[in-house]
Amino acid sequence: MEQPGTQQQERPPPFEGGAEAASVAPAAEGDQQAAAVAEVPMDCGTETTTATTATSPSVEQPPQSVYHIKWVRWNNQKTPIITQNENGPCPLIAIINVLTLKGLIKLPHTLDVVTVEQLMEHLGDCILSSIPKDIPESAQLNYEQNMHDAIAILPKLQTGLDVNVRFTGVKDFEYTPECIVFDLLRIPLYHGWLLDPECPEVLAAVGNCSYNQLVEKIINNKSSTKPEVVTEALIAEAFLERTASQLTYHGLCELNSTLAEEEPCVLFRNNHFITLYKRKDRMYQLVTDQGFLNEADVVWETLINCEGDGQFADSDFVINPPKPRCLTTEQQIDQDEELAKQLQEEENHRAASRSSVRGGTPQPAGGATYGQQQQQQQQQQPRHNNSPPSKKDCTIL
């Protein structure tokens, strides 16, 4: 991570298809622990594979500093949800929405938009109000330092936070000043980028490395002269490529078992910060996309797999099917043509089936079946006596 007043050379990502928008900077001389950390890109609405560097608090603010408010019913109260535009600051929005769901931030009910400056002011008030009243004198100095570090980090919430995950647990992050903000606000921060315990080769290749340590390890070991070291580096690299969404099924299970019921928290996934909530053993992501601003029935989205096949739910967690999309004239024509083609194929299939039935069962003239014709012949033959028919008189069909 680039520190104020120091210059570090930016290093490109070691491979394609890994964690998007992750920056890797070399450690400072003599300090092997000063690895750079993966950074959330400024554009939280789109993903990018270009390398970025940590954002300094003095960087110019994004031009779009006004965000729309979506009002929903939550715990029988009208509650504001801050929506995210194309360049929305997802760390700030995720934290603010946790605080609004907890009732710690309240906005006037007539408010439709809010500025970043207003959000930052509310956030600062929450940090100040979270100060314990009975801090031991021995911990006073340390707490004051944490407060100072958190205030210095606040401007970065508008652009991106530097976090460095460890693959050993959903709460495991390399401790950085950015984590202090979550600690002071008592907001749990999770991730689901975990190793599968049933894959011993991957466990051995990754070990207890953090993301940045693992990237450095891959870079160094791929150039080794020892085949086993190169193989281990390739296994670790394949793991990062295979889990580029930063969520694994083992991580998903661990999240579901670790999250407390009905406690809003923040999930770091795919270089985004997401407001997460668990209710009745099911996890939900808060929908903050501004495109759903006027969709009252779209408040939550289920988190059920790594592929993102969630379902939308309203504020009462009732699942709702997505509404039909508004199509352009050209899209409507294409859809009609596709439907007509599908109907024609079904009709051709039915016609072919009828033809197959007629051709596969020959019928005699007059429409009588083979069994009916045999029965008619038997009825036409005269009986010579009233004795029961013998076996040779019976026709076995």
N, C-alpha and C positions, 0 to 999 in steps of 0.2 A: 504494500500500500504506500502510495506516495505521501510522504510527510511534508508539512509546510516548511519551506526553507531548504529542502533537499531536492536534488535532481536524480532520478533513477531512469535507467534505460528501459524502454518498453520492449517486452519480448512477445512475439506472436504466439498464438495458441499452438501447442505441440501437435495437434491433429485436427482434422475436420470432423464435424459431427459430434463433438463433445459438448460440454456445457456452453450454451450460447452466451456470447458477450462477456466471457470471462477474461480478465486480464491477468497475466502472469508476469510479475516483476522479480528480478533476482534479489536474493537476500543481501543485506548490507554486509560488508566485509567484517568478519569476526563475529557475526551474529547469525547463526544458522536458523534461528527461529523467526527471523524477520521476513517471512515469506509474504508475498503480496496476496491479496485475497480477491475472490471473485466478486465482481461488482454488478449490481442491478443496473441495466442501461437506463438512460434518461427517458427513452421512449418506451413506456410500459405498455403501450397498445400494440406494438409490433415487436417481433423477435429479430435479432440480428446476429450474424456470426463474426462480426468484426471485433477486433480487440479494442478495449477501452481502458482508460486509466482512471484512478480514483478521482472523484470530483472534489475540488477545494471549496470550502465554504464561501470563498470570495467570488465564485463563478457567477456570472450574470444570471438573473432569474429567468425562467422560461417565459415566453411572451404570453402564453395563455395562463392567466393567474386567477380566473374566475371559474368556479365549478358549480354545476347544478345540483340541487337538493331534491331527492326523492323522499316523499313522506310516506311512511308505512305504519300500520298498526302493530305495535310491539308491546306485549305485557299490558294490553288495554290502554296504551298511551300512543299518541301521535309522535312518532320518532323519526328524526332525520337520518337519511343515508346519503353520504357524499358520493356522487358518481364520478366516474373517471373518463375524461375526454381522451383524445388521441395521445396527447403527451402528458397524461396525468401522472402526478407523483405517487406511485402506488405504495411506497412505505408510509408516507404521511396519511394517505386515505385509509389504508388498512388500520393504522393505529387510531385515527380519529373515529372510525366506525365502530371499533371495539368500545371506545369510551362513550359513544352515543348509545350503543346497545346496553351498556351498563348504567346509563343514566347519569354519567359524570359530566357530560357536555350537553347542554340544552340550548337550542336556538329558537328564536321567535317563530311561531307557527306560520306567520305570513311571509317568511323568507323563502325565496325561490333559488337564489344563488348566494354563494359565499366566496370570499377572496382567500387566497393563500395567507395573506397577512392576518386575517381574522382567525383562520384555523391555527396558525402558529401562536397567536395570542391565547386562544383557548388551551392549547397544548401546554404552553408555559404555565398557565394558571393551575392546570392539573398536576404538573410536576411539583410546583411549590406547595400545593395543598396535600401532596402525598408525603411530605416530610414528617417523620415520626416525632412525637412530642417528648418521648423519653429516650433519646439517643444517649448511650453511655458516653462519658467524657472521653474514654479511650478510643471510641469509634467516631467521635465528632469530626476530627480532621479528615479522616478517610471519606466520610459521607459528604463533607463539603467539597472535596476534590471530585467526587463522583458527580455532584451537582454541576460543578464548573465544566466538567467534560461533557455532560449531557447537553448543557446549554450551547456549548460550542458545536455540538453535532447537529442541533436542530435544523440549521439551514440545509444540510445535506438531505434531510427528509424530502425535500422538494425535488430532488434529482435522483438520488440513489444512495443505498447504504452498502458498506463493505462488510460482507459476512463470509465466513470460511467454515463450511460444514465439516463435521467428522462423520464417517460412515458407520459408527458404532452404536448410535442411539438417536432417537428422534429429538432429544434435547441437547445433543452434543454439538456445540459450536466452539471454535477457537474464540476465546474471550477478547473482544475488541471494544473500543470506546462506544461503538454503535450499539452493543448489547446493553450498555448502561441505561439507555433510554427505556428499553423494555423492562429492565429490572426496577427502575424507579417508579414506573407507572404500574408495576405488578401485572404486566401483560405477558402471558406465556408465549414463547417463540418456539416453533417446532419446524422440523423438516422430515421428509419421508424417504430420504436418499440413503437407504441402508443396504448392507451386504446381505446376501442370502446365506444363512448358516449352513445350508445343505450344499454349498459350493466351496469345498475346501481349497481348491486351486485359487479361486478368486480371493478368498480370505487370506491366504498366504501371500498373494501378490500385493494386496492393498494394505493389510496389517492395520495398524492404528493411525495411519497417516490421515491428515486432514486433506481437503481437496488440493490446496496449493502445494502441500508437501508431496502429494501423490504425483502432481503434474511435474514437479521438479525431479522426482524419482524416475518418472518415465523418460524424461529428456536425457537424463544422465545414463540410465541403464540401457537404453536402446543403442547406445554407441559402445557398449561394453564388448570386450573380446571373449567373454564367457557366454556360451550359448544358453545356459540355464538362466543367467541374469537377463539376457535379451528376451527369452521366452516369458519370464515373469513380467517384464515391462509390457510386452504385447498383450498379455492377459489383463493387466490393469488397464491398458489403453482400451481394450475391447469392452471392458466393464463400463468405462465412462461413455463410450460411444453408444452402447446398448441402452444405457439409462440416461440419455441426454435430457429427458424431461425432468430429471432430478426427483423421480418418485419410483419406487419399486414396490412389488406386491408384498414383500416382507415388511417394508416400511409402512405400507398402507395398513396392514394388520396391527403393527406396533402402534401406529397413531390411534387406531380405533380403541385399543386396549389401554392406552395411556391418557388420552384426553378425558378431562372431567366432564360429567354431564352438565349441559346448559351453562358452560363457562366460555364466553367468547375469547378467542385467542387468534394468533397470527401464524400462518403457515408460509414458509419460504419454499417456493417450488417454481422451477422453470424460470429462474431469475425474476420472479415476481413475489410480492408480498400479498397474501390473501387473508381476509377475515374468515375464520373458520369457527364452526359451532357443531357441537355434538348433541343430538337429542334422540332418546330411545334407541341407543346403540347404532345410530346412523349419523354419518358426518355430512355437513352441508357447507358449501362455500357461498359467501354473500355475493350476489350479483351486483357489481358496481359499474358495469358498462353503461355509458350514457345512452346507448341505443335503446335500452329498456326503461328509460326514464318514465315513460307514460304507460308502461305495462304493469298494472297493479298486481297481477297474478304471478309476476316473475320477481321474486325476492331472493330466493335461495336456489342453489343447484346442488344436487347430490354428488358426493365424491365416493364413487363405488369401484373405480378401476383406474389403471394408469393411462388408459387411452382417451379419457375425457368424455366417456359416454354417459354423462350425467343427465338427470331429468330436472326440469324446473319445478319449483314449488312456491306457493304463496307465503305470506307472513305467518300463517298457521301451519306451515309445512305440509300442506295438501298438494299432492303432485298434480300438475296441470300439463296437458299436452301442449306443445308449441302451436301458436296460432298460424294459419296459413300466411305465407309471405305474399306481399304485394308484388305482382309480376308486371314487367313492362309488356308492351304489345308484342314485341318480338319473342319474349320468353313465353307468353301465353300461346302464340302460334306454334312454337316448338313443342310446348307441352301438349297441345291439341293434336298435333301430328303424331307425336309419340303414342298418345292414347288411342288414336285411330288405328295406328299400325298394330298395337297390342290387341285391340278388339278383332281386327281382321285375322291375325294369326290364330286367335282362339276360335274363330268361326271356321277357318280352314281345318283346324285340328278336329273340331266336332264333325265336319263334313267327311273327313277322311275316316273317322271312326264309324260313322253310319255306313259308308261304302264298304268298309271291311266286314261289318256284320252281315250285310246282304250277300256279299260274295263268298263268305266262308260257310254258309248254311244253305245248301241248295233246297229249293222248295218246288214241289210238283205243280202242274197246272191246276188252276182252281183255288190255289192258296192253301190246300190242306197239307198238313205236315205228314211226315213219314208215319208217325204213330197213329194219327187220325185215319190215314189210308188203310193201314193194317186192320184197324178196328172196324171200318166199313166193310172190308172183305169178309171178316168173320161173321158180321151180322147178316150178310147176304147168303152165306152157306146154310142150307137147310139142315135141321137136326133130324136124324133117323130114329132116335129114341129119346127117352127122358133121362137116361142114365147120365151120371156126371161125366164130364169130358175127361178123357185120359190125358196122360202127359204129352202124347204125340199130337193131341188136338190143341195144346196150349202154345201160344206164341210168347216167347220170353223176350221182352223188349229191353 
